[in-house]
């Protein structure tokens, strides 16, 4: 089984940056990793996805050019960097891992999320 723990969220002023992390316990060898965000009462939104080797990376149009995702497989960790944060980026950010997924919700494992709040 895989467990995912996110961290790095917090309160930041618009225009600022954050680096989130997702540390996995258990083997994620060959797994894709993805990030989603959700506001209470609204449908979750895909943010970014990355393959095991990092040869394919996908970003949602809403964050493309501002978000950068990378992974360190030796540390079993994924690092999304969010630049030029906007108030509309405020959400709970969750990481996911699985054989499938990438740009959709078909992941096997999900973290509990970390809150990102962007003030004007």
N, C-alpha and C positions, 0 to 999 in steps of 0.2 A: 504494500500500500504506500501511497505517496501522500505526504502532508505538506502543505504550503503555508508559509507565514510571510505576510507582507509587512513592510515597515517603511518609514521615511515620509509619511504623510504629515500634515500639519496645516497651520494657518500661514498664508503668504500673501503679500500684497500683489495686486495686478502688475504684470511685467516681470515678476520675479521667477525664480526657477526652483525646482525640486528634483532630487534624485530618489526614486523609490527603489526598493529591493524586494525580491521574492526569493526566499530560501526554501529549498525543498529537502525534505527528509525522505529516505527511500530512493530507490533507483528511478531516474528519469531518462535513462539512456535511450536515445533515439526519439524522445518525445518532443513534440512541439510545445512551445510556451506562448501563452497569450495574456493580454491584459484587457479587462473590461471595466466599465464604470457604470454606476447606477445611482440615480436619485430616487429616494423613496416615492413610491407610487407611479414610477415611470419604468418603461422597459429598459433593460440593460443595453448598453451600447459597446460595440467592439471598439477598441482603441488601437491595439498593436498586436502583432504576432510574429514569432520568429521560429525557424526550424532548429533542430538540434545543432547542426553545423553552422548555422547563421547564414547559409547561402541564400535563403529567401526570407525577406522581411516585408511585412505589410503594415500599413498605417491607414487609419480612417482618414477620410478627407478633412474632417474637422480638426485634426491634429497634425496632419502632414506638414512638414517643414518646421514644426515646433517640438515634436517628440522624437527622441532617439532611443532605440532599444538595443541592448546588447546582452550577452550572456557569458558567464564564466562557468563552464561545465565542471571544472575541477572543484569549484566551490559550490556547485549546484545552485547557482544564483543567477537571477535575471535582474538587470538594472535599466529601468526606464528613466530617462532624463526628460523632464518637461521644462521647456523654456517659454518665455513670454506668456506666462500664465494669464488666463482671462477668467473673469467671474463665472462664465459658463462652463469652465472646467471643473467647478466645484462638484464633487461627487465622492462616493466610496469607490475606490479602485481595487479591483480584485485580480489576482493572477490565477491562471489555469494551466494545466498540464495534461497532455494526453497524446495518443497516437495520431489522432485526427485533430480537427479544430482549425487552428490558424486564424481564419477570418470569420468563423462561425462559432456557435456555442457547443459544438460537439466534442468537448473535452471531457476527460475522465475524472479529473480532480480539480477542486476549487479551493482557494483560500478564503479566509473570513473577510479580508479587505482592510484597507487603510484609508482614513478620511483625509481628503484634500479639500481645503477651503480657501478660496481666493477672494480677497476683499478688494473693493474698488479703490 
